Amino acid sequence: MRPKIYIKDLSDHIGEQVNLKGWLYNKRSSGKVKFLILRDGTGYLQCIVFKGNVSEEVFETADRLSQESSFEITGTVKAEARAVGGVELDATDVKLISDSVDYPITPKEHGIEFLIDKRHLWLRSKRQAAIMKVRHRVVKAIRDFFDERGFTLFDPPVITPNACEGTSTLFEFDYFDLGKAYLTQSGQLYAEAGALALGKVYTFGPTFRAEKSKTRRHLTEFWMVEPEMAFYDLDDDMDLAEEFLEYIVQTVLRECKDELEILERDTSKLKSVKRPFPRISYDEAVEILKKNGTDFEWGNDLGGGDETIISSQFDRPVMVHRYPAEVKAFYMKRDPLNSRVALAVDVLAPEGYGEIIGGSQREDDLDLLISRIKEHNLPQEFFEWYLDLRRFGSVPHSGFGLGLERTVSWICGIEHLRESIPFPRMIYRNTP
C-alpha cells in the first residue's frame, strides 16, 4: 500500500510529482494563472495552475472551485522560500471531489454568536485549527509528562452519587430506582483511591460544573487532569505542579512554532515560564491586594480581578498557598502550625488568565475528615467508601487539578475559553 503524502511532508519531495487531496482555503487569479491555496489538515499549500500546462477542462475546474470545495490535485513540488512551508506545487491536474456552494463563513467580519452557531465550520479557519493543534500538543505533553514519571492513568466515573464539594454546582438527574445522581465535577476522590492502590496516578477527562457564570473563564463542560500521589505533602505537590507547567509550556513552544505564529502569540511571555515559580502565602497575597488599592478582607476567596492583580506582579505563574480553611473544600488538610488555613495551593497564570491549577494536601486523619464532612453538612453515608481510605492504611497524600481549556487559552493568548475546546458548552449554549 503506497503511503499517502500530505502537505507537511512536501519538503522531502522536492522535484517529485505528488497527488494531494484537501479543501480550497483561498483562491486568486492573475490572467492565465490560478493560485489555489489547498489545506489538508496538516498545512497550507499554494498550488499554481498555469493555463499553458493543463488542459482547458482542468483550467476551468480550477476556475470553478469555490471556498471549501474539496478537490484532488496533481503536480510537481517546487522549492519556494517565500511560500509557507518553503514549497509550492506546479499543478498538472485538478479534479473536483465535492462542491461547496455559498459557504457561510467568508473573509468578511462575522459576529461571535454567528461563528459559534457555525462552530462545525469555523473550526476550518486557520486560527481555530491552530488552537486545536496546540490543544492536541498540550494533551500529549500532559500524558508524556506523567508517563515519563511512572504515573498510572486511572479513569474515574463520570456519574457519581455525591459531590466533591457540595451539590450546588452539579448537574443532577434521576438514576433509575437509586435516586439522585450527578455528573462529576472532579475525579479527585476516586483518584485518591487510585493513589493508595498504585502510588501515583492521574485522571484525565471531562468534568461538569452547573455554575451560572458568564465570564470568559468558565465553561459548563471542560477537561481536567488530576494527579494524586501517595506520601506527598504540600511542598511535594507544589514542586510537581511547577515542573508540570514548565514541561507543558516549553513543549508547546518547541513543537507548535507555526501555530503560535498564526495566533500572533507573544512567545517571549511564555519563554519566562520556567522554574522556580514565585510562591507566596495567602497572607502575602492579601498584602499585595491592599497595596494595589483594593479593600480585600482576609478570609475571602480570591476573585478573578484579585487573581489578575496578584499575577500581574510576576513574569511567570505564581503559586498562592495556605488559604483560609473556610473557603476551601472539606478534604483539604489544615496546617498543623495554623489551623485557620488549609494546606492548599492555587497556581495563577500571568496575563490575567487566572487560576489554572488548584491543589492541596488531603486530610488523612479519619476523625478529622468525619468532622469536616459534618461541618459541610454533607451526607456521611455517601462518603463511607472514601472514609475507608483513612480506615485502612491511611498515608499523607496530595494532588491537584489543571483545567485544560484555561491552560490552552493562556498558552494561545486567546480571549475566551469557548475557542479552546472543539464544541463549547456554556450556560446559554448547548449547540451545535
Number of C-alpha atoms within 10 A of each C-alpha: 3 4 5 10 13 18 20 14 13 21 15 9 15 16 14 12 15 18 15 18 21 21 26 21 21 17 17 11 12 8 8 10 16 20 21 23 20 27 23 17 15 13 16 23 24 22 23 19 26 18 16 11 13 15 14 11 12 19 21 13 15 23 17 12 23 18 20 22 19 21 20 16 21 18 21 17 21 18 16 12 10 9 12 13 19 13 21 26 29 20 25 21 19 24 16 17 12 13 15 14 11 10 11 14 17 9 7 5 7 11 7 10 9 12 15 19 13 15 19 13 14 18 19 17 11 17 18 20 19 21 27 18 18 24 23 14 19 23 17 14 20 20 17 14 17 17 14 8 9 11 20 18 18 20 15 20 11 15 14 19 15 20 21 18 17 14 15 11 15 22 16 18 12 10 13 8 6 8 9 13 18 19 21 23 25 27 26 21 17 17 25 25 20 24 23 22 12 16 18 25 26 28 22 22 16 18 20 21 22 18 15 13 14 12 11 12 17 20 27 23 20 22 19 23 22 24 30 33 25 21 16 20 17 23 15 15 22 27 13 16 25 21 15 17 25 21 19 21 23 17 16 23 18 9 13 17 14 15 22 22 14 15 17 12 17 13 15 9 13 21 14 15 21 17 15 13 22 14 16 15 15 23 15 14 23 21 16 17 19 13 10 12 8 13 10 15 12 14 16 12 15 21 10 14 11 19 23 19 19 25 24 16 12 14 18 23 28 24 24 25 26 22 26 21 20 14 13 18 18 25 20 21 27 23 17 10 7 12 12 14 22 27 26 30 26 25 27 23 28 24 18 18 24 26 26 20 24 20 24 29 29 27 23 21 16 17 12 15 20 17 13 18 17 13 10 13 10 19 13 14 10 13 17 12 14 17 19 13 18 18 14 10 9 17 16 18 25 29 30 25 24 23 18 25 25 29 24 25 22 24 25 26 19 17 14 17 22 20 21 24 21 16 17 19 18 22 15 10 13 11 13 11
